[in-house]
């Protein structure tokens, strides 16, 4: 699996670059996966509020998934997730490549975004 990283400080343009690459690649017929490291501490924002899957999680399920209309959402809990563990999920999908935002210490080819000389 081809994996490329975009790294840099907050507000350096990482997400904008990722978005543009995904748009271009998908318009050319490539199947792209993305991974975003939430480096702000705490859990990422959740999109579901009072759903059946949330009830499952509150009851103690450590992995909850919802599928419908070809969309699969997975919420899995453990103390932390390495990039390798997340990529193992992506191996199950027919992707041409994966773009990763963050995970600075990983050793994949990367683009480093800088705002100024101090970065």
LOSEMI-93050 format. One record per atom (N, C-alpha, C): chain; atom name; residue number from 1; z, y, x. Coordinates in pm, 1 decimal. Atoms other than C-alpha are relative to their C-alpha. Example, Ala and Ser with C-alpha at 12.3 -4.5 7.8 and 13.67 -1.06 7.14 Angstrom:
% residues 2
("A","N",1,(0.0,-119.0,89.0))
("A","CA",1,(780.0,-450.0,1230.0))
("A","C",1,(0.0,120.0,90.0))
("A","N",2,(-6.0,-119.0,-82.0))
("A","CA",2,(714.0,-106.0,1367.0))
("A","C",2,(73.0,109.0,-77.0))
This chain:
% residues 119
("A","N",1,(0.0,-117.8,85.0))
("A","CA",1,(0.0,0.0,0.0))
("A","C",1,(0.0,123.8,89.3))
("A","N",2,(6.5,-126.1,-74.0))
("A","CA",2,(-93.9,341.4,135.1))
("A","C",2,(105.8,95.7,-54.1))
("A","N",3,(-108.7,-90.6,37.2))
("A","CA",3,(206.5,574.5,132.3))
("A","C",3,(-10.2,124.4,87.0))
("A","N",4,(1.2,-129.2,-69.3))
("A","CA",4,(200.8,944.1,224.1))
("A","C",4,(116.9,81.8,-51.5))
("A","N",5,(-115.2,-82.1,36.7))
("A","CA",5,(495.7,1182.9,225.7))
("A","C",5,(-31.5,148.6,11.0))
("A","N",6,(-0.8,-145.6,-9.0))
("A","CA",6,(531.1,1554.3,160.1))
("A","C",6,(146.6,39.4,11.3))
("A","N",7,(-139.7,-37.2,-23.3))
("A","CA",7,(853.2,1698.3,304.2))
("A","C",7,(9.4,148.3,33.1))
("A","N",8,(-24.3,-140.2,-31.6))
("A","CA",8,(1005.0,2042.5,351.3))
("A","C",8,(119.3,50.4,-78.3))
("A","N",9,(-113.2,-60.3,69.3))
("A","CA",9,(1276.7,2275.6,233.8))
("A","C",9,(-35.8,33.0,-144.3))
("A","N",10,(17.4,-38.9,139.5))
("A","CA",10,(1325.7,2375.3,-130.2))
("A","C",10,(-91.0,122.6,-8.8))
("A","N",11,(93.1,-110.7,26.7))
("A","CA",11,(1055.9,2609.6,-266.6))
("A","C",11,(-102.1,21.4,110.8))
("A","N",12,(101.5,-13.1,-105.3))
("A","CA",12,(817.9,2536.9,20.6))
("A","C",12,(-139.3,-38.8,-48.8))
("A","N",13,(130.6,34.9,55.0))
("A","CA",13,(536.5,2420.0,-209.1))
("A","C",13,(-27.9,-149.3,-7.4))
("A","N",14,(19.3,145.7,0.7))
("A","CA",14,(589.7,2042.0,-196.4))
("A","C",14,(-55.3,-49.1,-133.7))
("A","N",15,(41.5,48.1,131.6))
("A","CA",15,(557.1,1982.3,-569.8))
("A","C",15,(-137.9,51.6,-36.2))
("A","N",16,(132.4,-56.3,27.9))
("A","CA",16,(257.8,2214.7,-600.0))
("A","C",16,(-108.0,-77.4,73.6))
("A","N",17,(97.1,77.8,-77.0))
("A","CA",17,(75.8,2029.4,-321.9))
("A","C",17,(-16.5,-140.2,-58.7))
("A","N",18,(6.5,134.0,59.4))
("A","CA",18,(163.0,1690.2,-473.0))
("A","C",18,(-81.7,3.2,-129.3))
("A","N",19,(70.2,-12.3,127.5))
("A","CA",19,(38.9,1803.6,-814.2))
("A","C",19,(-150.4,15.1,21.7))
("A","N",20,(142.7,-20.5,-28.1))
("A","CA",20,(-292.9,1923.3,-668.3))
("A","C",20,(-64.8,-127.0,52.8))
("A","N",21,(54.8,125.6,-53.2))
("A","CA",21,(-343.9,1600.6,-470.8))
("A","C",21,(-18.2,-103.4,-110.2))
("A","N",22,(9.3,97.4,109.1))
("A","CA",22,(-272.8,1387.6,-778.4))
("A","C",22,(-116.5,34.7,-91.4))
("A","N",23,(110.4,-42.7,86.7))
("A","CA",23,(-514.7,1592.5,-990.6))
("A","C",23,(-135.1,-34.4,60.9))
("A","N",24,(127.4,24.9,-68.0))
("A","CA",24,(-793.8,1568.0,-734.5))
("A","C",24,(-26.5,-149.4,10.8))
("A","N",25,(18.8,144.2,-19.7))
("A","CA",25,(-741.5,1199.2,-656.3))
("A","C",25,(-27.0,-71.3,-132.0))
("A","N",26,(20.7,67.5,128.1))
("A","CA",26,(-714.5,1094.1,-1020.3))
("A","C",26,(-134.1,38.1,-61.5))
("A","N",27,(132.0,-38.8,51.7))
("A","CA",27,(-1026.1,1293.4,-1110.6))
("A","C",27,(-112.2,-73.8,72.5))
("A","N",28,(97.0,78.8,-76.9))
("A","CA",28,(-1207.2,1091.5,-840.2))
("A","C",28,(13.2,-149.9,-28.9))
("A","N",29,(-14.3,139.4,39.6))
("A","CA",29,(-1091.4,765.7,-1000.3))
("A","C",29,(107.3,-78.7,72.9))
("A","N",30,(-108.0,69.4,-69.7))
("A","CA",30,(-799.8,682.4,-770.3))
("A","C",30,(121.6,-13.2,-91.3))
("A","N",31,(-125.0,22.4,73.7))
("A","CA",31,(-481.6,537.1,-919.1))
("A","C",31,(114.8,35.9,93.7))
("A","N",32,(-102.0,-57.6,-87.2))
("A","CA",32,(-192.9,736.4,-774.3))
("A","C",32,(138.0,-19.1,-61.9))
("A","N",33,(-139.9,2.1,40.1))
("A","CA",33,(179.9,674.3,-793.9))
("A","C",33,(73.5,108.8,75.9))
("A","N",34,(-81.2,-99.9,-69.9))
("A","CA",34,(439.8,935.9,-706.3))
("A","C",34,(146.8,-39.5,-6.6))
("A","N",35,(-144.7,19.3,-5.9))
("A","CA",35,(804.7,919.7,-606.4))
("A","C",35,(59.6,133.0,42.8))
("A","N",36,(-68.1,-126.0,-31.8))
("A","CA",36,(1032.4,1223.8,-604.7))
("A","C",36,(144.3,-30.4,34.1))
("A","N",37,(-140.8,15.2,-36.6))
("A","CA",37,(1361.4,1219.4,-415.1))
("A","C",37,(76.3,119.8,-53.9))
("A","N",38,(-83.3,-106.0,58.0))
("A","CA",38,(1622.6,1418.0,-606.3))
("A","C",38,(109.2,32.6,100.9))
("A","N",39,(-90.8,-30.0,-109.7))
("A","CA",39,(1796.5,1577.2,-310.4))
("A","C",39,(102.5,106.8,-30.2))
("A","N",40,(-91.2,-108.3,37.1))
("A","CA",40,(2017.1,1816.8,-505.4))
("A","C",40,(139.7,-50.6,-33.4))
("A","N",41,(-129.7,57.0,34.5))
("A","CA",41,(2314.4,1583.1,-549.9))
("A","C",41,(7.3,-32.7,-147.5))
("A","N",42,(-13.2,40.4,139.4))
("A","CA",42,(2406.3,1406.9,-869.5))
("A","C",42,(-123.5,-72.5,-49.9))
("A","N",43,(109.9,74.0,61.8))
("A","CA",43,(2174.6,1230.2,-1109.5))
("A","C",43,(-113.2,93.8,-40.0))
("A","N",44,(111.8,-79.8,52.1))
("A","CA",44,(1826.8,1350.8,-1204.2))
("A","C",44,(21.6,28.9,-149.0))
("A","N",45,(-6.6,-34.4,141.7))
("A","CA",45,(1789.4,1517.0,-1542.0))
("A","C",45,(-59.1,-113.7,-82.2))
("A","N",46,(48.7,107.8,86.3))
("A","CA",46,(1744.3,1265.9,-1822.3))
("A","C",46,(-85.7,56.5,-111.6))
("A","N",47,(88.9,-43.8,107.2))
("A","CA",47,(1472.3,1287.8,-2083.0))
("A","C",47,(39.5,-57.1,-135.4))
("A","N",48,(-38.5,56.2,128.6))
("A","CA",48,(1632.4,1074.0,-2347.2))
("A","C",48,(143.0,40.5,-31.4))
("A","N",49,(-133.9,-46.0,37.8))
("A","CA",49,(1936.4,1182.2,-2542.8))
("A","C",49,(73.7,-111.9,-73.6))
("A","N",50,(-71.7,101.5,78.0))
("A","CA",50,(2067.5,963.0,-2822.1))
("A","C",50,(-98.9,-105.7,-46.8))
("A","N",51,(96.4,105.2,30.9))
("A","CA",51,(1826.7,671.1,-2808.0))
("A","C",51,(67.8,-136.0,10.8))
("A","N",52,(-53.0,135.9,-10.9))
("A","CA",52,(1879.1,298.2,-2835.9))
("A","C",52,(20.1,-38.7,145.9))
("A","N",53,(-13.2,37.3,-141.4))
("A","CA",53,(1817.8,261.1,-2461.9))
("A","C",53,(121.6,68.0,64.0))
("A","N",54,(-120.0,-65.4,-51.8))
("A","CA",54,(2089.4,516.9,-2387.4))
("A","C",54,(125.0,-73.9,-47.1))
("A","N",55,(-113.3,77.3,51.4))
("A","CA",55,(2325.0,318.0,-2607.5))
("A","C",55,(19.0,-127.1,81.8))
("A","N",56,(-8.6,120.0,-84.6))
("A","CA",56,(2242.3,7.3,-2402.9))
("A","C",56,(68.3,34.5,132.6))
("A","N",57,(-56.8,-40.3,-128.7))
("A","CA",57,(2325.7,194.3,-2081.5))
("A","C",57,(148.5,33.1,-13.4))
("A","N",58,(-141.2,-34.9,21.0))
("A","CA",58,(2649.9,337.0,-2217.8))
("A","C",58,(85.9,-123.6,-23.2))
("A","N",59,(-73.1,124.7,23.7))
("A","CA",59,(2748.0,-16.4,-2320.9))
("A","C",59,(22.2,-78.5,128.7))
("A","N",60,(-23.4,65.6,-128.0))
("A","CA",60,(2721.7,-122.1,-1956.6))
("A","C",60,(-121.8,-59.6,67.4))
("A","N",61,(120.9,53.5,-63.7))
("A","CA",61,(2361.0,-226.4,-1887.3))
("A","C",61,(-30.9,79.9,126.3))
("A","N",62,(32.7,-69.6,-124.7))
("A","CA",62,(2269.0,-144.5,-1525.7))
("A","C",62,(-149.6,22.2,15.1))
("A","N",63,(144.6,-23.4,1.2))
("A","CA",63,(1896.0,-162.9,-1595.9))
("A","C",63,(-45.7,1.0,-144.8))
("A","N",64,(47.3,-17.6,136.3))
("A","CA",64,(1735.8,-35.9,-1915.3))
("A","C",64,(-147.3,36.1,6.8))
("A","N",65,(141.0,-38.7,4.6))
("A","CA",65,(1366.2,-24.6,-1994.6))
("A","C",65,(-44.2,14.3,-144.5))
("A","N",66,(60.2,-23.5,130.1))
("A","CA",66,(1163.7,98.9,-2287.9))
("A","C",66,(-150.4,-3.6,20.9))
("A","N",67,(145.7,6.1,-9.2))
("A","CA",67,(797.6,14.4,-2342.4))
("A","C",67,(-57.7,31.3,-136.0))
("A","N",68,(71.9,-29.4,122.4))
("A","CA",68,(559.9,151.4,-2600.1))
("A","C",68,(-129.0,72.6,31.6))
("A","N",69,(128.5,-66.7,-19.0))
("A","CA",69,(194.9,251.8,-2614.0))
("A","C",69,(-50.2,-3.8,143.2))
("A","N",70,(45.1,12.2,-138.5))
("A","CA",70,(138.2,132.5,-2258.1))
("A","C",70,(84.7,75.0,101.1))
("A","N",71,(-89.3,-72.9,-90.5))
("A","CA",71,(417.3,349.0,-2112.4))
("A","C",71,(128.7,-79.0,17.7))
("A","N",72,(-124.4,69.6,-31.2))
("A","CA",72,(710.5,178.6,-1938.4))
("A","C",72,(93.2,96.7,71.0))
("A","N",73,(-104.0,-80.3,-64.2))
("A","CA",73,(1026.7,372.3,-1856.9))
("A","C",73,(110.0,-94.8,43.9))
("A","N",74,(-107.2,83.9,-52.0))
("A","CA",74,(1287.5,208.1,-1636.4))
("A","C",74,(110.3,90.4,54.2))
("A","N",75,(-117.7,-67.2,-54.4))
("A","CA",75,(1635.9,340.6,-1570.3))
("A","C",75,(86.1,-110.1,59.6))
("A","N",76,(-76.9,104.1,-68.4))
("A","CA",76,(1816.8,128.8,-1311.1))
("A","C",76,(108.2,66.3,84.0))
("A","N",77,(-113.8,-61.4,-68.0))
("A","CA",77,(2159.0,202.9,-1168.0))
("A","C",77,(53.8,-92.3,108.4))
("A","N",78,(-77.6,59.8,-108.1))
("A","CA",78,(2308.4,109.6,-833.9))
("A","C",78,(50.2,115.5,84.8))
("A","N",79,(-63.3,-109.6,-74.5))
("A","CA",79,(2498.8,307.9,-571.4))
("A","C",79,(-102.6,95.3,59.9))
("A","N",80,(110.0,-84.5,-48.2))
("A","CA",80,(2174.6,436.5,-414.5))
("A","C",80,(-125.1,-86.4,8.4))
("A","N",81,(128.7,68.7,-8.7))
("A","CA",81,(1806.0,346.5,-387.5))
("A","C",81,(-70.8,44.1,126.8))
("A","N",82,(81.0,-33.6,-117.3))
("A","CA",82,(1611.5,329.0,-63.9))
("A","C",82,(-145.1,14.4,-44.2))
("A","N",83,(141.7,-13.0,30.3))
("A","CA",83,(1247.1,424.6,-58.1))
("A","C",83,(-66.0,-137.6,-2.5))
("A","N",84,(57.1,135.4,-3.4))
("A","CA",84,(1162.0,62.9,32.8))
("A","C",84,(25.5,-74.1,-131.0))
("A","N",85,(-30.8,65.6,127.2))
("A","CA",85,(1336.7,-62.3,-281.6))
("A","C",85,(-86.8,54.8,-112.8))
("A","N",86,(82.3,-60.7,104.7))
("A","CA",86,(1149.7,183.6,-501.8))
("A","C",86,(-145.3,-43.0,16.5))
("A","N",87,(138.0,42.2,-24.8))
("A","CA",87,(818.9,98.2,-336.0))
("A","C",87,(-22.7,-145.5,-39.4))
("A","N",88,(16.8,139.6,41.7))
("A","CA",88,(882.1,-269.6,-410.7))
("A","C",88,(-34.2,-8.6,-148.6))
("A","N",89,(40.8,-7.2,140.5))
("A","CA",89,(860.4,-180.9,-781.9))
("A","C",89,(-147.8,38.9,-10.5))
("A","N",90,(136.8,-50.1,5.4))
("A","CA",90,(535.8,5.4,-717.3))
("A","C",90,(-101.0,-105.9,43.1))
("A","N",91,(89.2,108.4,-42.8))
("A","CA",91,(388.7,-307.1,-551.2))
("A","C",91,(-53.8,-77.6,-119.9))
("A","N",92,(41.3,72.3,119.8))
("A","CA",92,(364.6,-454.3,-901.9))
("A","C",92,(-114.7,68.8,-73.4))
("A","N",93,(99.3,-80.2,71.9))
("A","CA",93,(119.2,-184.0,-1010.0))
("A","C",93,(-130.6,9.3,78.5))
("A","N",94,(129.6,-12.0,-68.1))
("A","CA",94,(-253.5,-149.9,-933.3))
("A","C",94,(-24.9,143.1,49.2))
("A","N",95,(9.9,-136.2,-52.9))
("A","CA",95,(-220.3,168.0,-724.2))
("A","C",95,(-85.5,2.3,125.7))
("A","N",96,(75.3,-19.8,-123.9))
("A","CA",96,(-455.9,298.1,-457.9))
("A","C",96,(89.6,57.5,108.6))
("A","N",97,(-96.7,-53.6,-95.3))
("A","CA",97,(-179.6,498.6,-291.7))
("A","C",97,(116.9,63.5,-73.1))
("A","N",98,(-121.5,-60.5,53.9))
("A","CA",98,(164.5,648.0,-342.3))
("A","C",98,(30.8,125.1,80.6))
("A","N",99,(-43.5,-124.8,-62.4))
("A","CA",99,(265.1,1007.2,-269.4))
("A","C",99,(150.1,13.2,-21.4))
("A","N",100,(-145.9,-8.7,4.8))
("A","CA",100,(632.7,1056.7,-188.9))
("A","C",100,(41.5,142.5,34.5))
("A","N",101,(-54.7,-133.1,-27.5))
("A","CA",101,(805.7,1393.4,-215.9))
("A","C",101,(144.3,-16.9,45.0))
("A","N",102,(-134.0,14.4,-54.4))
("A","CA",102,(1107.8,1390.0,10.8))
("A","C",102,(14.6,-123.4,86.6))
("A","N",103,(-34.0,112.3,-89.5))
("A","CA",103,(1279.9,1106.8,198.7))
("A","C",103,(-43.3,33.3,142.8))
("A","N",104,(43.9,-54.3,-129.3))
("A","CA",104,(1235.9,1309.0,519.8))
("A","C",104,(11.6,-97.1,116.1))
("A","N",105,(-22.5,86.4,-116.4))
("A","CA",105,(1372.1,1040.9,753.4))
("A","C",105,(-86.7,-125.7,0.7))
("A","N",106,(87.5,117.6,3.1))
("A","CA",106,(1123.3,772.8,644.0))
("A","C",106,(-117.4,19.6,94.5))
("A","N",107,(102.3,-5.1,-104.5))
("A","CA",107,(840.0,687.8,882.3))
("A","C",107,(-141.7,-24.4,-51.8))
("A","N",108,(137.0,6.5,50.4))
("A","CA",108,(526.5,717.1,670.0))
("A","C",108,(-73.3,125.9,45.3))
("A","N",109,(73.2,-123.4,-32.5))
("A","CA",109,(246.4,962.6,747.8))
("A","C",109,(45.8,111.1,-94.6))
("A","N",110,(-53.1,-105.2,85.1))
("A","CA",110,(365.0,1299.5,623.6))
("A","C",110,(-59.1,135.9,31.2))
("A","N",111,(31.5,-141.9,-10.5))
("A","CA",111,(281.0,1660.7,563.4))
("A","C",111,(133.3,72.8,-6.8))
("A","N",112,(-123.5,-78.5,-1.5))
("A","CA",112,(561.5,1902.4,651.8))
("A","C",112,(-34.0,140.8,-47.5))
("A","N",113,(23.9,-132.4,56.4))
("A","CA",113,(565.4,2216.9,438.8))
("A","C",113,(100.2,97.8,60.5))
("A","N",114,(-87.5,-103.6,-54.3))
("A","CA",114,(703.7,2534.8,597.0))
("A","C",114,(-28.5,132.0,-70.4))
("A","N",115,(12.6,-131.8,62.9))
("A","CA",115,(767.5,2874.8,441.6))
("A","C",115,(-14.3,108.7,104.6))
("A","N",116,(0.1,-100.7,-105.7))
("A","CA",116,(824.7,3065.0,764.3))
("A","C",116,(40.3,-67.2,130.8))
("A","N",117,(-29.6,55.8,-132.2))
("A","CA",117,(901.7,3017.7,1134.0))
("A","C",117,(138.6,-62.9,8.4))
("A","N",118,(-135.1,55.3,-4.0))
("A","CA",118,(1270.9,2946.4,1066.2))
("A","C",118,(5.8,-143.1,-52.6))
("A","N",119,(3.6,136.5,54.2))
("A","CA",119,(1181.1,2630.7,870.3))
("A","C",119,(-33.5,-97.2,111.1))
